[in-house]
Amino acid sequence: MRVLVTGAQGFIGRAMVAGLHERGWQVTALDVTPPRAPQLQGVESVTGDIRVVDSFRAAIEGADAVVHLASAHLQVDLPASTYWETNVKSLRPFLEAARAAGVRHFVHTSSVGVHGSLAVVPGNEDSPFAPENLYEQTKAAGEREVVGFLPQAPPLGVTIVRPAWVYGPGDPRTERILRTVGRSRFILFGRGGNYRHPIYIDDYVEGVARLLLQPHTFARTYVLAGPGYLTSRQLIGAAERVTGGKTRLRVPLALGYAAGLAAELACRVVGASPPISRRTLAFFTNQNAFDTTRARNEFGFAPSVDTVEGFQRVWRSMRQPAEPARH
């Protein structure tokens, strides 16, 4: 069986390519940038832009399934138009190309961010949309684009997946948290009573692998999140347990918002990424906790890596000596 994975050079994309390859899939890895390292033996690498169908049309021919991960995400230097072009406007031409090529299953990757901060915890697939930032807004609009295509989709099956915070070795966000906590330099804003719901990368890949080419998942939407949610304070506590560091500074949220706004304005002048922003403070305020019963009942989704074990794996990978350069 052959699968095309888009966004293959990203953190999740690299793991998805490796995981599906290990499960016996013939994988084509598509990304807008060329691979930075040699690909796995048997994996075909294609450079193409999902906004330009002709740049990857040949790669989609013969594919049985598509795992669509590519998106504009968190890049502060991207204009809003790029988010809309990448996360929304590219979808219908891509879906039409997949249908024309005889693809049997198209898995569209959205985000639990479409729900914003949940009013009721835990949320599920039926929780209302309440996107807060540009990324979440375009992801919500992208889902509407996909749903609008469903009546014309057959014989192509389409599934929407909403991952929670996916983390693991090589994830810059998680590594930054562990590094800062390990140095006892992490700042906790507010009381840390809001919920976070991470999912370890291996569990996420397994979830997607389980639903591929399963007809009963067609025209369905699934939230994929880890085995349990925890407060942001508990999450940082897990990082302290793993790294041995301590959180020595707690700052009121109001002060954090003021600092974030000032940093955003200052960095906008020089075109740099702010060290703190109002968006990053959402980590300490937004409610993100989900019930994954639908995925468990419909395709046996069973995440097993809890946050402490997952953080331990990331921390070990960070402390391994780098491989010597090859000449």
N, C-alpha and C positions, 0 to 999 in steps of 0.2 A: 504494500500500500504506500502511496506517495502523498506527502503533505507539504504544503508551502507555508512557511512561517515568516510573517512580516515583522519588521522591527527586530531583526535577528541579532543585531549587534548591541542591543540594550541588555541590561541586567536580566530581566525576565526572559527576553528573547534568546539569549545565549543558553540559559538553563533549559528552556523549552526545546530548543534544537537538540541539545545533548540528551535530554530525557526521552524524547520521542525516538531519537536515533537508537538509544539503548533498548527501547521496546520493539525494535525491528522495523520501524518506519523508514522509508526512503525519504530523506528530508532535503528540501530546497530552502536555503536561508536567504531571505530578501531584506536588504536594508539600503537606505539612501547613501550610506558611507561604505566604502570597501572594508573588508574584515581587517582588524588590527593584528590578528594572530592567525596562524594556520588553522584551517577548518578540520573537523574530525574526518577521518577517512570515510569516504562514501557520502559526505555531505556536499551538495553543490551550493556554491555561493554566487548570488546574483546581486549586482548593484542596480537599484532602480528606485524611482520616486513614486509612491502610491498615488500621488496627484496626477501622474502621467501614465495612463494605462499602457501605452505603447512601450514604455520603458521596462515593463515586466510581463507583457502579454505572453511571450514565449515561455516564461517560467511557470505560468499557471496552466499551460496546456498539459494535459495528462495527470494533473493533480486530482486525488480523490477527496482531499480535504484542505481547507485553508484555516490556519490559526492566525487571526489578524490582531497583532499587538501594536503595530506602528502607530504613533500619535505624537502630537506636539504636547510636551509635558514639562512644566517647571523651568523651561528655559526663559530667563528673565529678559533676554535680549531679542526675543522674537516678537514681531508685531502681531496685533490681534488678528489681522487678516490671515496670517499663517496658521493660527489655531483653527480658524473657521474653514480654511481650505483643506487642511490635513484631517481634522477630526470630524468634519461634517460633509463638505462638498465632494470629497473624494469617494464617499461610500457608495453612492448609487452606481457610478461608472464601474467601480471595482466589483460590486455584486453582480452587475450585468455581465461583466467580463467572465466572472466565475461561472455563472449559469451557462453562458455561451460555450465555455470550454469543457462543460460536462462535469464540473466539480459537484460532488454529492453532498458535502457538508461545509458550511462557512461558519466559523466561530468568531463572532465579533466581541472584542474585549472592550468593555466599558469600564466603569469604576463605581464603587459605593459612594464616591464623591457626588454622584447625581442626587443623593438624598441630603446633602449638606449635613448639618448637625441635626440629629434625630430628635424629634419632639417626644417620641415614645421609645424606650429601650427595653428589650432589643427590637431592632427593626427587622424587616424581611423584604422580599422582592416587591411586595405590594405597598411598602412605605412610600409616602408622597415624595415627589421630586422637590428639592429645595436647594439647587446649586448656588454656591456663594461666589466663587471666583471664575475667571475666564476658562480655565481648564474644565472645571465641573460643568459650567454652562454649555461648553461645546460638546462635552461627553453626553450630556442630556439631550442636546439637539441631535447628536449622532444617533442615539438610540431611537429617537423619533423617526429619523431618516430610514433606519433599518426596518422598523415596524411598518412604516409606510410602504416598504418594498415587499413585504411578506405575501400579499395577495398575488403578486407576479412572480414569486420566487420559484415555485415548483418547476422542474423536479429538484431544484437546489434546496436542501434543508439549511435553515439558518437558526443559530442559537446565540443568545446574548449572555455573556458572562460578566458579572460585576465582582472583580477581586477587591478584597480589603487591602490593607497595607501589606504588600508582599516584601519579605525581607530574607536575607541570607548572606553568605559570604560573597563579597563583591558589591553589595548594595551600599552606595555611598552614604545614604541617610542613616542607616543603622550603624555603620562603622563610625560615623561622626559622633553619634550619641555615645557609643561605647568608649570611644577614645576620650571624649570630654568627661564622661563620668569617671573613667579610669584615672584621669588626672585630677579628680576632685574639683573640676572647674564647671560642672554643669549647674545652670541656674534654673530653679523651679519657679515658674511664674504662677501665682495663685495657689490654691490649695491642692490642685492635682486630683480633684474628685471626678473629673469627666472620664468617660470610658474610651479605651482604644482596643482595636481587635486585629492584631497582626496575624499573618499566616506565613509559615515557613515555605520557602521556595519549592522544596521537594513535594510538600503537600499540595501546593497549587498546581504544579506540573502533573501530578498524579490525578488531580481532579479533572483537568482538561483532557488528559489521556483517556480517562474512563468514559467521558461523554462523546468522544469522537465517533462518528458514524453510527450513533444510536438513534434510530428514527423517532423514538418517543421523546427525545430532547429537542426535536425540531420545533421551531416557533415557540420555544420556551426561554425564560430568563432565569438565571441562577446567581445567587450570591455565594461566593467562595471565601470563607474566612476560617481562621484557625480553630483549634479545639476549645478555646475559651477566651473571653474578654476580661480585661482588667483595667483599673483606673490608671491614669497617666502616672500617678505617684507610685502605684504598685509596679508599673512597667519600669520606671527608673530604679525602683528598689531591686528588681530583677537584674538590671544592669550593674548595680552596686554589688550585688551578691557574686556576679560573674567576674567582675573586674577588680574588686577589692577597693574601689573608690568610694567617696562619700559626697553627697550633695550638701554643700555647706552654705549655700546662699539661696534664700527664697525672696522673691520680689512680688509686690502686689501687681495684679494684672493691669490696673490703670497706669502704673508707672511703665510697665512693659509696652503698652500700646503707645504711650507718648514717645518712648525710645524708638519703637519700631517705625513710627511715622517720621521721626527726625532722621533715622538712618535711610529710609526710603528716599526722602527728599534730597539728602546729601549725595547718595550714590547715583541718583538719577542724573545729577549734573555731570558726573564723570563717567557715566555709563557702566558702573560696576554693580555687582550683586551685593545687596545689603547683608551684613552679618546677622541682623535681626529685622523682621518685618511683621506687619500685622497678620500676614498670611501664616508665617511660621508660628505665631502665637496661637493659631487655631489648634495646635497640638495639645494645648492646655485648656481649651474651652469646648471644642466640638465633641458631641456625643456620637461615637461610632462603635456600636455593638450590634451583632446580628445573629439571627436564628437561621441556621443553614439546613433546617429539616427538609426542605424541598429537594435539595441536592442529595442529601443522604437517602431519602426515600426513593428517588427516581433513578439514580445511577450509583448508589453505594458510596458517596463521598464520605470519607472518614479520616480527617486530618489527625495526625498523631503526635506532632512535635510541639510541645508546649514552649512558652516564651523563654523560660530559663534554659532549657536544652538548646533551643535555637540560638539564643545569645551566646551560649558556650561554644557552639560550632563556629559562629562568626568570629568570636574573640580568638579562638585557636587559629583560625585561618589568618587573622590579622597579625598574629605573633610569629607565624612561620617565616623563616628567612627567605628573602626574595631569591629567585633562581638567578644564577650568574648570566650575564648577557652572552649571547652566542655571536661569535664573529665568523 
